């Protein structure tokens, strides 16, 4: 259960303990829809697209797991700097008029790799509460794990994934060539497999067999001043049985 994962995390900063306890209570009382978005940058385009366009009629997670550990955690210093900017200088990079409401540093006992705020403050789960331009709340959990390692934790806690986001090379390779794809096609935990797949920015390859395009976001969306083309606004429904045949 998702709440079991939350309860397994402990605060790094004592002054954030009450806030995190309130977060657990709040998330235990709402309906949760979960996305898995492996990342190498803090690009929030897929989250914005799924929350603030007509795509939200198909699927719109309010909780995202962001494993950033591909290529030997190459992106870890990048995310550490984001946290340093927030905690030490109260600065946050603006994207899509998304508002950062809260950031909390946590530790989970089963994650070995860590981020560091300073020499004495290390954490391995970064929780962020953001509010989208349409006022919908979204909750992010950023982990220094590769996508397969993050998925193993989601499987262990029985966290149902509603959609997998493939964006900005966060998977480390073409999806079919990744350990995550192999694990998903071989798992016995069918109940937690994602139903949908979103092809985000800079994904030049074709989707795997068994992935059927069901929606292309019609609204114009721009990212970093460039209009996003239709190929980067597609939602697919996944037939895992078909994928396993190939």
C-alpha positions in Angstrom: 0.0 0.0 0.0 1.1 3.5 -0.8 0.5 4.6 2.8 2.8 1.8 4.0 5.6 3.3 1.9 4.9 6.8 3.3 5.0 5.4 6.9 8.3 3.7 6.2 9.9 7.1 5.5 11.3 9.1 8.4 12.1 12.8 8.6 15.6 14.1 8.2 14.9 17.6 9.7 13.0 17.5 13.0 11.2 20.8 12.2 9.5 19.0 9.2 8.1 16.1 11.3 4.7 17.6 12.0 4.3 18.7 8.3 5.1 15.2 7.1 2.7 13.6 9.6 0.0 15.9 8.3 0.9 14.8 4.7 0.5 11.1 5.6 -2.9 11.8 7.1 -4.0 13.9 4.1 -2.8 11.3 1.5 -4.5 8.5 3.4 -7.8 10.3 3.0 -7.8 11.0 -0.7 -8.1 8.9 -3.8 -4.6 8.4 -5.2 -3.6 7.9 -8.8 0.1 7.2 -9.4 2.5 7.9 -12.2 6.1 6.6 -12.7 8.3 9.3 -14.4 12.0 8.4 -14.6 13.9 11.6 -15.0 17.2 13.2 -15.6 16.0 16.8 -15.3 13.3 18.6 -13.3 11.2 19.0 -16.4 7.5 19.0 -15.4 6.0 19.1 -18.9 4.4 15.6 -18.7 2.8 16.4 -15.3 1.5 19.7 -16.7 0.2 18.0 -19.9 -1.6 15.3 -18.0 -3.1 17.6 -15.4 -3.9 20.8 -17.3 -5.1 19.6 -20.7 -8.0 17.4 -21.9 -5.7 14.4 -21.2 -7.0 14.6 -17.6 -10.2 12.9 -18.9 -8.1 9.8 -19.7 -5.6 9.7 -16.9 -4.3 12.4 -14.5 -2.1 11.1 -11.6 -1.9 13.2 -8.4 1.2 11.2 -7.1 4.4 10.7 -9.1 7.5 8.6 -8.4 10.6 10.1 -10.0 13.6 7.8 -10.0 16.6 9.8 -11.2 19.3 7.1 -10.9 20.1 6.1 -14.5 23.7 6.3 -15.7 25.1 5.8 -12.1 23.0 8.6 -10.7 24.4 11.1 -13.2 21.6 13.5 -12.4 22.0 13.5 -8.6 24.0 16.7 -8.4 21.5 18.4 -10.6 18.6 17.6 -8.2 20.8 18.3 -5.1 21.3 21.8 -6.4 17.6 22.3 -6.8 17.1 21.4 -3.1 20.1 23.6 -2.1 18.6 26.5 -3.9 15.3 26.1 -2.1 16.6 25.5 1.4 19.6 27.8 1.3 18.4 30.6 -1.0 14.6 30.1 -1.2 14.7 29.9 -5.0 12.7 27.7 -7.2 12.8 27.6 -11.0 9.4 28.5 -12.4 7.7 26.1 -14.9 4.2 26.4 -16.4 3.1 28.6 -13.5 3.3 25.6 -11.2 3.7 26.6 -7.6 5.9 24.6 -5.1 3.9 24.5 -1.9 6.2 22.3 0.2 9.4 20.3 0.2 10.3 17.7 2.8 13.5 15.7 3.2 13.0 12.0 4.1 14.8 8.7 4.5 13.7 5.2 3.6 15.5 2.3 5.1 15.8 0.3 1.9 17.4 2.9 -0.3 21.2 2.9 -0.1 22.0 5.9 -2.3 21.6 9.3 -0.8 21.3 13.0 -1.7 23.1 15.5 0.5 22.0 19.0 1.4 25.2 19.5 3.3 27.9 17.3 4.9 25.5 16.4 7.8 22.1 16.3 6.1 21.6 13.4 3.8 18.2 12.1 2.5 17.1 9.5 0.0 13.5 10.6 -0.7 12.6 14.1 -1.7 8.9 14.9 -1.2 7.4 17.9 -3.1 3.9 19.2 -3.0 3.1 21.3 -6.1 -0.1 23.0 -7.3 -0.9 23.1 -10.9 -2.3 26.2 -12.8 -5.8 24.6 -12.6 -5.4 24.4 -8.8 -5.0 20.7 -8.7 -2.5 19.4 -6.1 0.2 17.0 -7.2 2.7 15.1 -4.9 6.2 14.1 -6.1 8.6 11.6 -4.6 12.1 11.9 -6.1 14.4 8.9 -5.4 18.1 8.3 -6.2 17.2 4.9 -7.7 17.2 3.7 -11.3 13.8 3.0 -12.8 14.0 -0.7 -12.1 15.0 -0.2 -8.5 12.1 2.2 -8.0 9.7 -0.2 -9.6 10.8 -3.0 -7.2 9.8 -0.7 -4.3 6.5 0.0 -5.9 5.9 -3.7 -6.4 7.0 -4.5 -2.8 4.4 -2.1 -1.4 1.7 -3.0 -3.9 1.6 0.6 -5.3 -0.6 0.5 -8.4 1.0 2.5 -11.3 -1.6 4.1 -13.6 0.8 5.5 -16.2 4.5 5.3 -17.1 6.0 8.5 -18.5 8.9 8.1 -21.0 10.6 11.5 -21.2 14.0 13.2 -21.4 15.9 9.9 -21.5 14.9 9.3 -17.9 14.7 5.5 -18.7 18.3 5.6 -19.9 17.6 3.8 -23.2 14.8 2.8 -25.5 12.1 1.4 -23.2 12.3 -2.1 -24.7 16.0 -2.2 -24.0 15.8 -1.3 -20.4 15.8 -3.5 -17.3 12.5 -1.9 -16.3 10.8 -3.2 -19.4 12.1 -6.7 -18.8 10.9 -6.7 -15.2 7.5 -5.4 -16.2 7.0 -8.0 -18.9 8.1 -10.9 -16.6 6.5 -9.8 -13.3 3.8 -11.8 -11.6 2.4 -8.6 -10.0 0.0 -7.9 -12.8 -2.2 -5.8 -10.5 0.3 -3.0 -10.2 1.4 -2.7 -13.9 0.7 0.6 -15.6 -2.3 0.7 -17.9 -1.1 3.7 -19.8 2.2 5.0 -21.3 2.9 8.7 -22.2 5.5 9.5 -24.8 7.0 12.8 -23.6 9.7 15.1 -25.0 12.7 13.9 -27.0 11.5 10.3 -27.5 12.5 9.3 -31.0 11.8 5.6 -30.9 8.6 3.6 -31.5 6.6 2.2 -28.7 6.7 -1.5 -27.8 4.3 -4.1 -29.3 1.0 -4.1 -27.4 1.0 -0.3 -26.9 -2.0 1.2 -28.7 -2.3 4.9 -29.2 -5.6 6.1 -27.7 -5.2 9.9 -27.4 -3.2 12.8 -28.7 -3.5 16.0 -26.7 -5.1 18.5 -29.1 -4.4 21.7 -27.2 -1.2 23.6 -28.1 1.4 23.4 -25.4 4.8 25.1 -25.3 7.9 24.0 -23.4 10.9 26.2 -23.0 9.5 28.5 -25.6 9.0 25.7 -28.2 5.7 24.3 -29.3 5.4 20.6 -28.4 4.6 18.5 -31.5 1.9 15.9 -31.6 4.4 13.0 -31.3 5.3 14.2 -27.8 1.7 14.4 -26.6 0.5 10.8 -27.1 -1.1 8.5 -24.6 -1.0 4.8 -25.2 -3.0 2.0 -23.6 -0.8 -1.1 -22.8 -1.7 -4.7 -23.5 0.9 -6.5 -21.4 -0.1 -9.9 -22.7 0.7 -8.7 -26.2 4.0 -7.2 -25.1 5.1 -10.5 -23.5 4.8 -12.3 -26.8 7.6 -10.2 -28.4 
